[in-house]
Amino acid sequence: MTPADSSISESEHSRSNVRWKAWLLLLVVFVLGAACGIGTGGLLLKRKLEAAMSNPYAAQGPIMKRMERVESRLARELDLNAEERAALGKEFGWAAEQFKTRRTEFLDDLQEFSNMTYSRIEEALPPEKRTEFREKAGRELVPWSPRPDTPD
């Protein structure tokens, strides 16, 4: 083997190493990016859910925001005058109130059901296990645990 053949072989070997390292680096960057994206998205979703669950009566929710965008877009695209905008706003306002009313009724029914289930479980347990159940239920069933009767 001549020195020229040896240098070609080493050159090809070094290019192969560089390519392999480049692919490995690309894979690591992709995996880290995916992990960060999933982690951040999960964290944001968790916080939004916790906020909505902590005070569901005050949460606007995506439907209310969507109604506001649709009202605004319709008024703009239909080139409505002040009177027509007022009529549109009145109807969307009525729809929003109906939605809030029905949502509150649903949450009240859900809470009543949750309280009833909590009570039935507690009654089914022997007296010595009820205290422990209350403690664990308060920790584990936070979104469904009994709450004050009046919404904030």
C-alpha positions as CSV (number, residue, x, y, z in Angstrom):
1,M,0.0,0.0,0.0
2,T,1.4,3.4,-1.0
3,P,1.3,6.4,1.2
4,A,-1.2,8.0,-1.2
5,D,-3.6,5.1,-0.7
6,S,-3.2,5.3,3.0
7,S,-4.0,9.1,3.0
8,I,-7.1,8.4,0.8
9,S,-8.3,5.7,3.2
10,E,-7.8,8.0,6.2
11,S,-9.5,10.8,4.4
12,E,-12.5,8.6,3.7
13,H,-12.6,7.3,7.2
14,S,-12.5,10.8,8.6
15,R,-15.4,11.9,6.3
16,S,-17.4,8.9,7.5
17,N,-16.8,9.9,11.1
18,V,-17.8,13.4,10.4
19,R,-21.1,12.3,8.7
20,W,-21.8,9.9,11.5
21,K,-21.2,12.6,14.1
22,A,-23.4,15.0,12.2
23,W,-26.3,12.5,12.1
24,L,-25.9,11.8,15.8
25,L,-25.9,15.6,16.5
26,L,-29.0,16.0,14.4
27,L,-30.7,13.2,16.2
28,V,-29.8,14.6,19.6
29,V,-31.1,18.1,18.7
30,F,-34.3,16.6,17.4
31,V,-34.9,14.5,20.5
32,L,-34.2,17.5,22.8
33,G,-36.5,19.7,20.8
34,A,-39.3,17.2,20.9
35,A,-38.8,16.7,24.6
36,C,-38.8,20.5,25.3
37,G,-41.9,21.0,23.1
38,I,-43.9,18.2,24.7
39,G,-42.8,19.2,28.2
40,T,-43.6,22.9,27.7
41,G,-47.0,22.1,26.0
42,G,-47.9,19.7,28.8
43,L,-46.9,22.2,31.5
44,L,-49.0,25.0,29.8
45,L,-52.0,22.7,29.4
46,K,-51.7,21.5,33.0
47,R,-51.7,25.1,34.3
48,K,-54.7,26.0,32.1
49,L,-56.6,23.0,33.4
50,E,-55.7,23.7,37.0
51,A,-56.9,27.3,36.6
52,A,-60.2,26.2,35.1
53,M,-60.7,23.6,37.7
54,S,-59.8,25.8,40.6
55,N,-62.6,28.2,39.7
56,P,-64.8,26.8,36.9
57,Y,-67.4,29.5,37.3
58,A,-64.9,32.3,36.5
59,A,-63.2,30.5,33.6
60,Q,-64.1,32.0,30.3
61,G,-63.3,28.9,28.3
62,P,-62.6,28.6,24.6
63,I,-66.2,28.8,23.5
64,M,-66.6,32.4,24.9
65,K,-63.4,33.5,23.3
66,R,-64.5,31.9,20.0
67,M,-67.8,33.7,20.2
68,E,-66.1,37.1,20.6
69,R,-63.8,36.4,17.6
70,V,-66.8,35.4,15.4
71,E,-68.8,38.4,16.4
72,S,-65.8,40.7,15.7
73,R,-65.1,39.0,12.3
74,L,-68.7,39.1,11.2
75,A,-69.1,42.7,12.0
76,R,-65.9,43.5,10.1
77,E,-66.6,41.2,7.1
78,L,-70.2,42.2,6.7
79,D,-69.3,45.9,7.1
80,L,-72.1,46.4,9.6
81,N,-73.2,49.8,10.6
82,A,-73.6,50.8,14.3
83,E,-77.2,49.7,14.5
84,E,-76.4,46.3,13.0
85,R,-73.4,45.9,15.2
86,A,-75.6,46.6,18.2
87,A,-78.1,43.9,17.1
88,L,-75.3,41.4,16.5
89,G,-73.8,42.2,19.9
90,K,-77.1,41.8,21.6
91,E,-77.6,38.3,20.1
92,F,-74.1,37.2,20.9
93,G,-74.6,38.6,24.4
94,W,-77.7,36.6,24.8
95,A,-76.0,33.5,23.5
96,A,-73.1,34.0,25.9
97,E,-75.5,34.4,28.9
98,Q,-77.3,31.2,27.9
99,F,-74.0,29.4,27.7
100,K,-72.8,30.7,31.1
101,T,-76.2,29.7,32.7
102,R,-76.1,26.2,31.2
103,R,-72.5,25.8,32.1
104,T,-73.2,26.8,35.7
105,E,-76.2,24.4,35.9
106,F,-74.0,21.6,34.6
107,L,-71.2,22.4,37.1
108,D,-73.8,22.5,39.9
109,D,-75.2,19.1,38.8
110,L,-71.7,17.7,38.6
111,Q,-70.9,19.0,42.0
112,E,-74.1,17.5,43.5
113,F,-73.2,14.2,41.9
114,S,-69.7,14.3,43.2
115,N,-70.9,15.2,46.7
116,M,-73.4,12.3,46.6
117,T,-70.7,9.9,45.5
118,Y,-68.3,11.1,48.2
119,S,-71.0,10.7,50.9
120,R,-72.0,7.2,49.6
121,I,-68.4,6.0,49.7
122,E,-67.9,7.5,53.2
123,E,-71.1,5.7,54.4
124,A,-69.9,2.4,52.9
125,L,-66.6,2.5,54.9
126,P,-66.2,1.4,58.5
127,P,-66.0,4.4,60.9
128,E,-62.3,3.9,61.6
129,K,-61.5,4.3,57.9
130,R,-63.6,7.4,57.2
131,T,-61.1,9.9,58.5
132,E,-58.4,8.5,56.4
133,F,-60.8,8.5,53.4
134,R,-61.5,12.2,53.9
135,E,-57.8,13.0,54.0
136,K,-57.0,11.0,50.9
137,A,-60.1,12.2,49.0
138,G,-59.1,15.8,49.8
139,R,-55.7,15.1,48.2
140,E,-56.5,12.8,45.4
141,L,-59.9,14.0,44.3
142,V,-59.3,17.8,44.4
143,P,-61.2,18.6,41.2
144,W,-64.2,16.5,42.4
145,S,-64.0,17.1,46.1
146,P,-66.8,18.9,47.9
147,R,-66.7,22.6,47.5
148,P,-68.6,25.5,49.1
149,D,-72.2,25.7,47.9
150,T,-71.9,29.1,46.3
151,P,-69.8,29.9,43.3
152,D,-67.3,32.8,43.5
